Amino acid sequence: EGGMVAAAPTETPPDQLPSVARNSTALAGEADLLAELAMEQLVAAMAGNAR
């Protein structure tokens, strides 16, 4: 997804900044959730292998 960020124009009109900030905050929250899920699955897999 890094390509989408690079493709965005470097100069963002000031009136669009708040929505950009909201979007990146939402994406960060989503990434946190995905990372948590992945970590839980990893821990569960490791626990399963340890048995």
C-alpha positions as CSV (number, residue, x, y, z in Angstrom):
1,E,0.0,0.0,0.0
2,G,3.0,2.3,0.2
3,G,2.7,2.9,-3.5
4,M,-0.6,4.7,-3.0
5,V,1.0,7.2,-0.6
6,A,3.9,7.8,-3.0
7,A,1.4,8.4,-5.9
8,A,-0.5,11.1,-3.9
9,P,0.4,14.7,-4.9
10,T,3.1,16.2,-2.6
11,E,1.1,19.4,-2.1
12,T,-2.2,18.7,-0.4
13,P,-4.6,21.7,-0.4
14,P,-5.1,22.9,3.2
15,D,-8.8,22.2,3.1
16,Q,-8.1,18.5,2.5
17,L,-5.6,18.1,5.3
18,P,-8.2,17.2,8.0
19,S,-9.7,14.5,5.9
20,V,-6.2,13.1,5.1
21,A,-5.4,13.1,8.8
22,R,-8.6,11.3,9.6
23,N,-8.0,8.7,6.9
24,S,-4.4,8.0,8.1
25,T,-5.6,7.7,11.7
26,A,-8.3,5.2,10.6
27,L,-5.7,3.3,8.6
28,A,-3.4,3.2,11.6
29,G,-6.1,1.9,13.9
30,E,-6.9,-0.8,11.3
31,A,-3.3,-1.7,11.1
32,D,-3.1,-2.0,14.9
33,L,-6.1,-4.3,14.9
34,L,-4.6,-6.5,12.1
35,A,-1.3,-6.6,14.0
36,E,-3.1,-7.7,17.2
37,L,-5.0,-10.4,15.4
38,A,-1.8,-11.6,13.7
39,M,0.0,-11.7,17.0
40,E,-2.8,-13.6,18.7
41,Q,-2.7,-16.2,15.8
42,L,1.0,-16.4,16.1
43,V,0.9,-17.0,19.9
44,A,-1.9,-19.6,19.4
45,A,0.1,-21.4,16.8
46,M,3.2,-21.4,19.0
47,A,1.2,-22.7,21.9
48,G,-0.2,-25.4,19.7
49,N,3.2,-26.4,18.6
50,A,4.6,-26.5,22.1
51,R,2.0,-29.1,23.2
